[in-house]
Amino acid sequence: MPVAPAKYPPPVDPAADYVTEPTDPEDERIEVGLAIVGGGPAGLACAIKTMQLLESEPELAENLGEVPVAVIEKGKVTGAHLLSGANMRPSAMRELFPDLEPSEWPVYQEVTKDAVYLLTKKQAFPLKPMPPNFRNHGNYVTSVAKLGRFLGEKAEEAGAYLLTETAADKLLVEDRIVKGVRSGDKGRGRDGEELSNFEPGSDVIAKATILAEGTQGHLTGAAIDFFELQGLLPQRWELGVKEIWEVEKPLDRVIHTMGWPLRKAPKWNEFGGSFIYPMGEDKVCIGLVVGLDYTDATLSVHDALQELKTHPFVRKILEGGQRVGWGAKTIPSGGFWALPRTLTVPGMVIAGDGAGMVNVPELKGIHYAMHAGMYAAEAIVDALKQDSVNFDAYDTLVRNSLIGQDLYQSRNMRQPFSRGFFVGGAIASAMTITKGAFPGGRWHQHPDADEEMELDGAAKNYPKPDNKYTFDKLSSVFASGNATRDDAPNHIKVQRRVPREVAQTWVSMCPAQVYEIPDDQLENGAAEVDLNITPSNCVQCGAITAKGGRLTPPEGGDGPLYQET
């Protein structure tokens, strides 16, 4: 029987479990000016802009102390956990680094050619004229992992402190004012026991806290629950799985596809498409993105990407090449109506993907995140000069900027695809042409975990991995550089005994083979099954949080070590 994962919620209460008051004695607390959680485009742009502004504010710089800006990043380095397409609009880079030429940015090339194809099982039909939301002329192909490393270096050069391999575990709040964050413990065993190398977390007290954690942010979710910041509509997500290939022939254009291998009928609600981008002369990236509001518990985005690569059109691009990288990440796709009702509370702001600043029809979010980080820096510096923790000016800046304007114009474009590929595409085209004016209104959407799941055959055509051209999940996790301890505590919160449909949803959905149904329970067709979890496989994509569970941060430094994603 179809069943919604939301009926089996994780055994956590984010507002109670991850929001607390400071607990360390005052003389043991780490005091900083700004605590930026997340070393991605939003957080690092905020750090760099803040340091730029402080150059002309010596009194404020002194008041912020020895550590005016601290970036708390759970990965081994900035960029380690970053993954995106990525075609980057250059506006934020030009504003943040006016003296740098694009040749000095961490980019591969400027986009001069685009193509969009509708795929059937054997054919690729070019769409002409090309949908305007897919036009990328003047944008730059980049690796967001490399961008993260570049921005991290620039932040350090400017005087910010990077606290890498440090997970932000709890949000510190006193009298409804955010005071900072508490870092996670290190050196605990599988059952939470203290090992010989145990290091307790610390209270990081800040005059301003910026949550720039990216998609499915741990503390962002807790803050939204605690301060009741939910938007007019619930947030939704998509899952992207991406590979990097060294190829024999250079690709001269940015390619997007739609259609096959996803099914078009409304009953399956399979929305998404692929991207194939050139990365210089010898590499391309290929990825498949699928909305997590699908209804077939056997659908696997990772395996659907392997199926996509069997298409003659795609195989020709990759022919003679070899895979050199892999990764997976969720993308917020709720759009304008799912933005938090406000992006600020006293002492804190939310920026980037954690707030849902992604334009799904245009597949753009990097420049929004960077602009948001810069707006946050401006609003916070202005407020702190007045000795205030009211950062409401940031919310106004974002909503009146290109971020708010672009997201408003695409405010309803994701929802129509629940009516199927062709009807949804026609409605979305009308919305694109009229910039959202027709059909207008506010189209309803509900959380991905509310979709009722059933076993419905999506997996029947997935190719058997040969580990040369098509790959299994475990070898892909190895390609991500994942280095999580096998004996680390489980950071994934789900119910362990659930209906088979729910368990199969998590097994199939996870690109890293974290979840498994015992063989004997699969064979006897049990209606309810136990779920085995291998948390050390996790690449922290966040899909489980969208589809009924809860991803929390593992020990700092764990997870993937992406290089070119």
Stockholm file with secondary structure:
# STOCKHOLM 1.0

chainA/1-565         MPVAPAKYPPPVDPAADYVTEPTDPEDERIEVGLAIVGGGPAGLACAIKTMQLLESEPELAENLGEVPVAVIEKGKVTGAHLLSGANMRPSAMRELFPDLEPSEWPVYQEVTKDAVYLLTKKQAFPLKPMPPNFRNHGNYVTSVAKLGRFLGEKAEEAGAYLLTETAADKLLVEDRIVKGVRSGDKGRGRDGEELSNFEPGSDVIAKATILAEGTQGHLTGAAIDFFELQGLLPQRWELGVKEIWEVEKPLDRVIHTMGWPLRKAPKWNEFGGSFIYPMGEDKVCIGLVVGLDYTDATLSVHDALQELKTHPFVRKILEGGQRVGWGAKTIPSGGFWALPRTLTVPGMVIAGDGAGMVNVPELKGIHYAMHAGMYAAEAIVDALKQDSVNFDAYDTLVRNSLIGQDLYQSRNMRQPFSRGFFVGGAIASAMTITKGAFPGGRWHQHPDADEEMELDGAAKNYPKPDNKYTFDKLSSVFASGNATRDDAPNHIKVQRRVPREVAQTWVSMCPAQVYEIPDDQLENGAAEVDLNITPSNCVQCGAITAKGGRLTPPEGGDGPLYQET
#=GR chainA/1-565 SS CCBCGGGSCCSCCHHHHSEECCCSCGGGSEEEEEEEECCSHHHHHHHHHHHHHHTTCHHHHHHTCSCSEEEECCSSSTTTTCCCCCEECSHHHHHHCTTCCGGGSSEEEECCCEEEEEECSSCEEECSSCCGGGCCTTCEEECHHHHHHHHHHHHHHHTCEEECSCCEEEEEEETTEEEEEEECCEEECTTSCEEEEEECCCEEEEEEEEECCCTTCHHHHHHHHHTTCCCSSCCCEEEEEEEEEECSSCCCSEEEEEETTSCCSTTTCCCEEEEEEECSSSEEEEEEEEETTCCBTTCCHHHHHHHHTTSHHHHHHHTTCEEEEEEEEEEECCCGGGSCSCSEETTEEECGGGGTCCBGGGTBCHHHHHHHHHHHHHHHHHHHHTTCCCCHHHHHHHHTSHHHHHHHHTTTSSGGGGGCHHHHHHHHHHHHHTTTCSSCSCCCCCCGGGSCBBCCCGGGGCCCCCSSSSCCHHHHHHHTTCCCCTTSCCCEECCSEEEHHHHHHHHHHCTTCCEECCHHHHHTTCSEEECEECGGGCCCCCHHHHTTSEECCCSTTCSCCCSCC
#=GC SS_cons         CCBCGGGSCCSCCHHHHSEECCCSCGGGSEEEEEEEECCSHHHHHHHHHHHHHHTTCHHHHHHTCSCSEEEECCSSSTTTTCCCCCEECSHHHHHHCTTCCGGGSSEEEECCCEEEEEECSSCEEECSSCCGGGCCTTCEEECHHHHHHHHHHHHHHHTCEEECSCCEEEEEEETTEEEEEEECCEEECTTSCEEEEEECCCEEEEEEEEECCCTTCHHHHHHHHHTTCCCSSCCCEEEEEEEEEECSSCCCSEEEEEETTSCCSTTTCCCEEEEEEECSSSEEEEEEEEETTCCBTTCCHHHHHHHHTTSHHHHHHHTTCEEEEEEEEEEECCCGGGSCSCSEETTEEECGGGGTCCBGGGTBCHHHHHHHHHHHHHHHHHHHHTTCCCCHHHHHHHHTSHHHHHHHHTTTSSGGGGGCHHHHHHHHHHHHHTTTCSSCSCCCCCCGGGSCBBCCCGGGGCCCCCSSSSCCHHHHHHHTTCCCCTTSCCCEECCSEEEHHHHHHHHHHCTTCCEECCHHHHHTTCSEEECEECGGGCCCCCHHHHTTSEECCCSTTCSCCCSCC
//
